């Protein structure tokens, strides 16, 4: 266990036994690995299903999503239906600081790795359980996937509010899984700090539904913040149908007139000072009442500019703006390239990879390049013979 002031970097000295799969848990443990923890990824025969979630370059079990979420880890394949493999896991847990898994409570208890059983092996262990729904409610024990959580949290009703298409829709991202993974990472690190202070381990439950609902409702609880409610749910600016990227001669641009007086400033910068100076926009009330018309005029004017020209004009006048980039262009995004966000390196079996560094920066520690994502069972020999 890492000790305060021992000169080690970040999470070096923490051993994590990671029995999670897909996105939620692996995102958490990838963050821990990036910060220096030793992460042993325990996989069932056949491996994490996310290994096969998208086409790979060489090895079938090395898909891009798996590579992005599992760098810096070791891979150990255990069949926990077999007593010999359960014994290996017990030995690992006896010397571990953190055990994290996403196995349902009944199944993990049948295997003999529920909290009480693991605590008997390692009394001060931090035992993190990634679940779909919290144990205190009627959904406890139900399976959860990103789509299910987006639906249950009200998130699928946001796009219809913004564009008038009444059909509920998912946000095109594994956003609930990733948000829950971030919650798990900081919950585990908080438990580590608690253990440093007290010497005590503990059980940590991280429910995806509650984690994502908290994330989404920070702004969208809206008028329901008060009892009785003082207005509708949702943050109006986020579901305003007029708040969309604007067309340019060669693409689209995001311009954010966040302050109300920015609307007329943007319009004046693009050449229509007469419209911007109309008396009806001279007051706060007038700006609020005229927002739809102001958005429409901005869209008409941006169409006459090239994207780069317009972004430069906005930046020169302290108006937040960026070009709309396609996902296909992100691996060459100039700021991310210049800031060192991307790293290109050779994987022992998969060829050249484009990977993303841990985005945080620390004045007292520079993160080394993490080990590449492991092949399935790459480290079996270390634990079966060691």
Secondary structure in CASP SS format (residue, H / E / C, confidence):
PFRMAT SS
TARGET T0000
AUTHOR 0000-0000-0000
METHOD secondary structure of the structure
MODEL  1
X C 1.00
X C 1.00
X C 1.00
X C 1.00
X C 1.00
X C 1.00
X C 1.00
X C 1.00
X C 1.00
X C 1.00
X C 1.00
X C 1.00
X C 1.00
X C 1.00
X E 1.00
X E 1.00
X E 1.00
X E 1.00
X E 1.00
X C 1.00
X C 1.00
X C 1.00
X C 1.00
X H 1.00
X H 1.00
X H 1.00
X H 1.00
X H 1.00
X H 1.00
X H 1.00
X H 1.00
X H 1.00
X H 1.00
X H 1.00
X C 1.00
X C 1.00
X C 1.00
X E 1.00
X E 1.00
X E 1.00
X E 1.00
X E 1.00
X E 1.00
X C 1.00
X C 1.00
X C 1.00
X C 1.00
X C 1.00
X H 1.00
X H 1.00
X H 1.00
X H 1.00
X C 1.00
X C 1.00
X C 1.00
X C 1.00
X C 1.00
X C 1.00
X C 1.00
X C 1.00
X C 1.00
X C 1.00
X C 1.00
X H 1.00
X H 1.00
X H 1.00
X H 1.00
X H 1.00
X H 1.00
X C 1.00
X C 1.00
X C 1.00
X E 1.00
X E 1.00
X E 1.00
X E 1.00
X E 1.00
X C 1.00
X C 1.00
X C 1.00
X C 1.00
X C 1.00
X H 1.00
X H 1.00
X H 1.00
X H 1.00
X H 1.00
X H 1.00
X H 1.00
X H 1.00
X H 1.00
X H 1.00
X H 1.00
X H 1.00
X C 1.00
X C 1.00
X C 1.00
X E 1.00
X E 1.00
X E 1.00
X E 1.00
X C 1.00
X C 1.00
X C 1.00
X H 1.00
X H 1.00
X H 1.00
X H 1.00
X H 1.00
X H 1.00
X H 1.00
X C 1.00
X C 1.00
X C 1.00
X H 1.00
X H 1.00
X H 1.00
X H 1.00
X H 1.00
X H 1.00
X H 1.00
X C 1.00
X C 1.00
X C 1.00
X C 1.00
X E 1.00
X E 1.00
X E 1.00
X E 1.00
X E 1.00
X E 1.00
X C 1.00
X C 1.00
X C 1.00
X C 1.00
X C 1.00
X C 1.00
X C 1.00
X C 1.00
X C 1.00
X C 1.00
X C 1.00
X C 1.00
X C 1.00
X C 1.00
X H 1.00
X H 1.00
X H 1.00
X H 1.00
X H 1.00
X H 1.00
X H 1.00
X C 1.00
X C 1.00
X H 1.00
X H 1.00
X H 1.00
X H 1.00
X H 1.00
X H 1.00
X H 1.00
X H 1.00
X H 1.00
X C 1.00
X C 1.00
X C 1.00
X C 1.00
X C 1.00
X C 1.00
X C 1.00
X C 1.00
X C 1.00
X C 1.00
X C 1.00
X H 1.00
X H 1.00
X H 1.00
X H 1.00
X H 1.00
X H 1.00
X H 1.00
X H 1.00
X H 1.00
X H 1.00
X H 1.00
X H 1.00
X H 1.00
X H 1.00
X H 1.00
X H 1.00
X H 1.00
X H 1.00
X H 1.00
X H 1.00
X H 1.00
X H 1.00
X H 1.00
X H 1.00
X C 1.00
X C 1.00
X C 1.00
X E 1.00
X E 1.00
X E 1.00
X E 1.00
X E 1.00
X E 1.00
X H 1.00
X H 1.00
X H 1.00
X H 1.00
X H 1.00
X H 1.00
X H 1.00
X H 1.00
X H 1.00
X H 1.00
X H 1.00
X H 1.00
X H 1.00
X C 1.00
X H 1.00
X H 1.00
X H 1.00
X H 1.00
X C 1.00
X C 1.00
X C 1.00
X C 1.00
X C 1.00
X C 1.00
X C 1.00
X C 1.00
X C 1.00
X C 1.00
X H 1.00
X H 1.00
X H 1.00
X H 1.00
X C 1.00
X C 1.00
X C 1.00
X C 1.00
X C 1.00
X C 1.00
X E 1.00
X E 1.00
X C 1.00
X C 1.00
X C 1.00
X C 1.00
X E 1.00
X E 1.00
X E 1.00
X E 1.00
X E 1.00
X C 1.00
X C 1.00
X C 1.00
X H 1.00
X H 1.00
X H 1.00
X H 1.00
X H 1.00
X H 1.00
X H 1.00
X H 1.00
X H 1.00
X H 1.00
X C 1.00
X C 1.00
X C 1.00
X H 1.00
X H 1.00
X H 1.00
X H 1.00
X C 1.00
X C 1.00
X H 1.00
X H 1.00
X H 1.00
X C 1.00
X C 1.00
X H 1.00
X H 1.00
X H 1.00
X H 1.00
X H 1.00
X H 1.00
X C 1.00
X H 1.00
X H 1.00
X H 1.00
X H 1.00
X H 1.00
X H 1.00
X H 1.00
X H 1.00
X H 1.00
X H 1.00
X H 1.00
X H 1.00
X C 1.00
X C 1.00
X C 1.00
X C 1.00
X H 1.00
X H 1.00
X H 1.00
X H 1.00
X H 1.00
X H 1.00
X H 1.00
X H 1.00
X H 1.00
X H 1.00
X C 1.00
X C 1.00
X C 1.00
X E 1.00
X E 1.00
X E 1.00
X E 1.00
X C 1.00
X C 1.00
X C 1.00
X H 1.00
X H 1.00
X H 1.00
X H 1.00
X H 1.00
X H 1.00
X C 1.00
X H 1.00
X H 1.00
X H 1.00
X H 1.00
X H 1.00
X C 1.00
X C 1.00
X C 1.00
X E 1.00
X E 1.00
X E 1.00
X E 1.00
X E 1.00
X E 1.00
X C 1.00
X C 1.00
X C 1.00
X E 1.00
X E 1.00
X E 1.00
X E 1.00
X E 1.00
X E 1.00
X C 1.00
X C 1.00
X C 1.00
X C 1.00
X C 1.00
X C 1.00
X C 1.00
X C 1.00
X C 1.00
X C 1.00
X C 1.00
X C 1.00
X C 1.00
X C 1.00
X C 1.00
X C 1.00
X C 1.00
X C 1.00
X C 1.00
X C 1.00
X C 1.00
X C 1.00
X C 1.00
X H 1.00
X H 1.00
X H 1.00
X H 1.00
X H 1.00
X C 1.00
X C 1.00
END
